[in-house]
C-alpha cells in the first residue's frame, strides 16, 4: 500500500485535500468517488507537486499557450467523466482557480454555455489560442454526443505532442550550452590572454613563427571588428528570416533540411509522428478523413511535407487511398506507409495512425540520442584542438625568445 495526496471537490463545490492509502492512483480515485467526491488530483505523497494524474485539475499555476490549454482540457474531461454537467463543471473550475485571467476565460465560456451555445462555438469566440485542430475535435465530439471522451482524447494528444517537442528541445540544451561556453572561452583567450603575449613579443623584436602570427592576427581582427561582425550576423539573420517568408524560398529551405545527414532523418520522423498523431486523433474523434487531413497538415512545420499532403488530399477526392500519394512522394518512411496501407485495408486507419505515431515517437527519441552521441564528443574534441593549437602557438614563440642570444 502506498500513500497518495489527493485534491477533490464535493458536488456542492467545496474543495477538500488530504492523504489516503491505496494500491495505486486508480484505487484512490475509486475511494473518493465512493465518498461522493470528484477527484481533482491524485499523486504519490512523496512526489506531491511534481507528477499529476491525467484527471488532475492543475489550474493553480500560471501557464500559457498549449500547456495551459492542455491543463484546462484535462480538468474539464475529468469533471465530465465524473458525471458533472458541463455548466456545473465550469463553475467548479472557476471556484478552484486563483488566477484572474483564467477566471475571466472560464466565466466567458460558462456564460456562452448558459446562452445555449455549443462549447466549440464559445471557444471559437475566445482569443485564447484554441487552434482549428482543437475546435474541430470539440465539434466532432459534440456531434457524436461523447464530449467527455473527445476532451480526454484531445488532452492526451496535447500531452504527447508537448512531451515529444520538449524532449527534442531538452536534448539540445546541453550541446547549446557547450557551444556557448566554447565560444566564450575562445573569445576570452583571443581578446584578453593573447594581447598580453603580443606586447611581450613586440618588445623582443623577433620574427614570430607562422602559427603565432595567425593566432595574433585573428585576435586583433576579432578585437577590432567583433562588434561589427556581430551586427552583420544579426542583419544577415533578419534578412534570411524575411526571405524565408517567401513561399519558394521556404520550400527550398525545407527541402534542404530533409536532405541533411542525421538531422534530416530526425526532422522527417518528428514530422511524421506529429502528422499521424494529429490525423489519427481527429479521425478517432469523428472528423471525416478529408477534413482531418487538411487540419492535420497544418500542424506540420515543413512546407514540403505540407504540399505533399495537400496533393494527397486532392487525390483522395478522386478516390485514391492515402498511402499511394505518400509513397509516390518518396518523403515518408516505408514503415509508416505500410502501416497506413494496412489500416486502410482493414478499416482501422485511425488506430493504425496512432500506432505509427507511437512508433516514430520512439524513433525520434532514439535518433536524438544517436545525434547527441556524435555531436557531444565532436564539439569537445573541436574545442580541445582549438585551445591546444592556440597554446602551442604561444609556446613555440616563447621558446624562440628563450633561444635569443643575450
N, C-alpha and C positions, 0 to 999 in steps of 0.2 A: 504494500500500500504506500502511495506517495501523497505528499501534502501539496495542495493546489490553492492558489489565491484566486478568488472569483470576484467579479462585479456583476450585479444583476439588478433588475428593476421589477417592481410589482405591477399589476395591471392598473393600479391607481397612480402609477408614475413615481413611486417612492424608490430611490436608489439604495441598494444595500451592498455591502462589501465585507469580505471575511475570508476564512480559510476552511477547507474541507479535505478529508482524506478519501482517496479512491484509487481504483486500479489504473485509470487513465483519465484523460480530459473528458471523453465521452461519458464516462460514468458520473463525473461531477455534473455535467450538463443534465443528465437524467435525474440526479438528485435535486437539482434546483427546479427542474420542471415539475417534479412530484410535489414540491413545496409551493407550487403556484407562482414561481418566479420566472422571469425571462432572462436567460443568460446574456450578458453583455461581453464578458471576457473571462476566460479560464486559462491560467498559465501556471507552470510549476512555481512553487513558492520561492525556490532558490533563484529563479530567473525572473522574478516579478519586475515588470517594467521593460523586459527585453523581448522575449518571444510572445506572440499573440496567436490565439486560436483564430481560425478563419472567420468565426462568427463574432469576433471581438468588435465592440463599439469603441474605437480609439480615436475619438474626435477631440480629445483633450489637449493634444499637442498641435502647435502651429505647423501647418504643412501647406504645400501649394502644388498646383499642376496635377499631374497624373497620380501621384501618391495621395493627394488629398481626395481626388475623385474616387480612387480605389477604396479608401477608408470609408467614405460615405456609402459606397455601393455595398461593401461588406456589412455595414451597420444595418442598412435597410433590408438586405436579404435575410439577415439573422432574425430581425423582428417579424418580417412577413412569414418566414418559415415557422415561427413560434405561434402563428395564428392571429397576430395583431393586425387589424385593418390598416390600410395604407395611411389614412389621415392620422390615426392614433399613433402609428409608428413614427411619423414625422414629428408629432407633438412630443413623444418621449425623447427623440433625438434632440429636440430643441431644449428640453428641460435639463439634459445632462451635459449640454455644451457650456463652455465658459469663454468662447471666442466670439466677439461681436459680429465679425464677418460671416462666420458660419451660422450664427443665429438668424441673421438677416436673410441669408440664402435659403435656409430651411424654411423660414417663415414665408418667403415669397412662393416657394414650391407648395407649401401647405395651403396657402390662400388660393393658388390655382386649382388644386385638387378640390377644395371646398366649392369653387365655382363650377365644378363639373368637368373640368378639362382633364384630358388624359395626361399621365405622367410624362410621356415623351414630348407632348406639346408644351407642357410647362417648362421642361428642361431646355427645350429649343429656344425659349424666350429669354433664358438666363445668359448673362455674359460671364460664364464661369468655366469655360474650357471644355464643354461637352462636345466631343468630336462627332462627325457624321456616323462613324462606326458605332459609337456609344448610343446615339439616338436611334439608329436603325435596330440595334439589338433590343432596346427597350420597346420600340414599336412592334417588333416581331413577337416579343414575349407577351405584350398586351393582346395582340390578335389571337395568339394561341391560348390565352387565358391562364398562363402559368408565369406570372410576373416574378414570383419569388425565385423560381428556378432560373429564369433568364437573368436576374440580377446576380444569382450565385455563380452562374457560368461566366458572366461578364467580370465579376470580381476576380475569379480565378484567372481569366485571360489577362487582366491588367497586372495581376501579381506575377504571373510567369513572364510576361513581356518586360516588366520592370526588373525582375531578377536577372534576366538574360542581358539586358542593357547594362545593369550595374556590375555584373561580373566582367563584362568586356571592359568597362571603364576602370574598375578596380585593378584589373590585371595590368593596365597601362600606367598606373600610378608610380610603381617602383622604377620602371625604365625612364619615365619622365623626370623623376627626382634625381636619378643617376645622371641623366643627361644634363640637368640643370647644375648639379654640383660639379660635374666635369667642366662645363663651360665657365662657371665662376672661378674654379681653381686655375684654369688656364689663363683667364683674364687677369687674375691677381698676379700670377707669375710673370706674364708678359708686360703688364703695366706698372708693376711695383718692384718686383725682385730683379728682373733683367736690367732696368735702368741703373740700379746700384752697381752692377758689374760694368756697365757701359762706361761710367765715369772713370773707373779704375783702368780699363783698357785704353781709354783715350789719353790718360796721363802717361802711360808707358810708351805710347807712340809706336807700338808694334803692329805689323800687319796681322790681322786676325785670320784664323782658319775659316774656310768657306762655310761650314755648318754654323759657326758662331756668328758670322756676318748675316746669314739668313735669319737666324733667331732674333738678332738685334734689329735688323731691318723690319721684320714682322712686328716686333714690339713697338717700334717707332710709328709704323703705319697705323696700328690699332689705336695707339695713344693719341695720335693727331687727327685721325679720321673716324674714330669709333662711333661718335655720336652721329656723324653724317651717315655712316653705314647703317646704323640702327634706324635712322629716319628714312633712309632709302628703302630698307627692307620693309618697313611699315607701309610706305607708299605703294610698294610693289604688291604687298598682300591685299591692300584695299583695292588696287586696280584689278587684281586677279579675281577677287570676290565679286566685283561688279561685272566682270566678263562672264563669270560662271552663271549669272542670271540669264544670259542669252542661251536659248534652247540648244542650238547646235554646239556651242562650246561646252555646256554642261553635259550633253550627251557624249561628246568625245572624251571628256574627263572621266566620266563614269565608266565608259568602255575601257579606258586605260587602267582604272583601278581594278577592274575584274581580271586584268591580264597580269597584274603584279604577282611575282612569286611569293608564296606563303600568304601575304596579306590579301591577295585577290581571292584565294580559296576561302579564307576566313570571312571576307565580306559576302561572298556568294552564299555560304552556309548560314550566315546571320540573316540575310535577306530571305532565304528560303524558309527558315524557321519562323520568321515574322509573318510572311505571307500565308503559309499553310495554317498557322495557328489562327490568324485573323479569318481566313476563309472558312476553316472548319468550325470555328466558334459561331460565325454568322449563320452558316447552314444549320448547325445544331440548334440554333435559336429560332429557326423557321424562315430565314431570309432566302428567297429564291437564288439559284446559282448565279444567274447573270447579274442581278443586283449585288449579290455578295461579292462577286469577282471585281466589280467596279469599285466597291467600297474598300475591299482588301488591298487592291493595288495602290490605293492612295496612302496606305500605311508604310509603303516602302520608301527608301531613301535613294535608290539607284534609278536614274532616269531610263537607262537602257532596259532594265527589267520591267519597269512600268510600261514602256512602249510595247514590249513583248506580250505582256498580259492584256494590254488594250487590243492588240491584234488577236489574241486568243479569244477575247470576248466577242469580236466580230465573227470569228469562225464558229463559235458556239451558236450564234444566231443562225448560222447556216446549217446547223445540225451536226456539227463535228463534236468530238469529245475533247475534254480539256487536255488530256495527256498528249494528244497529237501535236498541236502547235507548240507546246512546251518542249517536246522532244526535237521538233524541227528547228527550234531556235538555237540549240546547242549550248544554252546558258544555264540549264537546270541539271542538277546531278542525276545520273541514270537511276540511282536507287529511289530518289523521290518520284521520278516519272513512273517507274514500275509500280510503286505503291499506290500512286494516284490512279493508274490504269486498272489495277486490281480493285480499287474502291469503286470505280465506275462500273466495272463488270459485275460486281456483286451487289451493287446498290447501296453500298455503305461508304460513300465518298467522304462524308463529314468525319466519321470516326477514323478513317484511314488518313485523312489530312492531319488530324490531331496526333496520330502516331508518327507521321512524318515530322511534325514539329518537335515532338519529344526526342526523336532520333537525332535531329540536327541541333537541338539544344545541347545534347551531349557532345556532338561533333564540334560545336563551337567551343565548348569548354576545353576539349582535347586539343583543338587547333591553337587556342590561346596559349595553353601550356607549352606546346611544342615551339610556338613562336618565341615565347619568353625564354625557353631553354636555349635557343640560338642567340637571341638578342643580348641577353644579360652578359654572358662571357665575352661576346664580341665587343660590347661597349667598354667593359672593364679592361679588356686587353688593349683596345684602342687608346683609352686614356693613359694606361701604363706606358705604352710605346711613346706617346707624345711627350709625357713628362720625362721619361727616361732620355729621349732624344734631346730635350732642352738641357737637362742636367749634364749629359755627356758633352754637348757642345760648349758649355761653360767650363767644364773640367779640362777639356782639350786646350782652351785658351789660357786657363790659369797655369797649367803645366808648362805651356810655352813661355809664359812670363818668367817662371822659376828657372828656366834654362838660359835666360839672358845673362850675358857677362856683366858683372858688377864693376 
